[in-house]
Amino acid sequence: MNRESSDRNAVKPIHQGKTKAMFAVNVFSPEDADEMARRMIEKESRGYGDQMNAYEKVSERCGMSARRLRRFLSGELKDPGVRFLLGIRSGWISLWQEEIQKLQRDLKAHEERYGSEHFVDIKAEAEALAQRLEIAKAKAKGR
């Protein structure tokens, strides 16, 4: 059975030719936030038994309590809210900003040791990534 639906307001004579404006918030979906949070915890964890410390570090980075993060990842928190999702997004961005800064420091050390011609392409890509993350961070703050 194939049922088609229509916008009943759009077919009324007073609404003909007019469409409703759609609004959306530019955030991670809960599924995306779940994946990003799990990956941050995996990255922060130093091995078996260090999960709670990783939860603490990630939750601090995201601006929330470790308990709330655990409840979200275990499925207890059904409706996390936009603020929660934005916190995970900003935590994700800050994690990768730190990683790029580490890469840039390593590249600078290797450049000083071996010369600059070997790392020109990698250095340019790291700079481009850093700029893209700054843009993403600005968008996340500007909302």
Summary of the structure (lengths in Angstrom):
residues: 143
radius of gyration: 22.1
end to end distance: 41.9
largest distance: 75.3
contacts: 331
relative contact order: 0.10
helix: 66%
strand: 0%
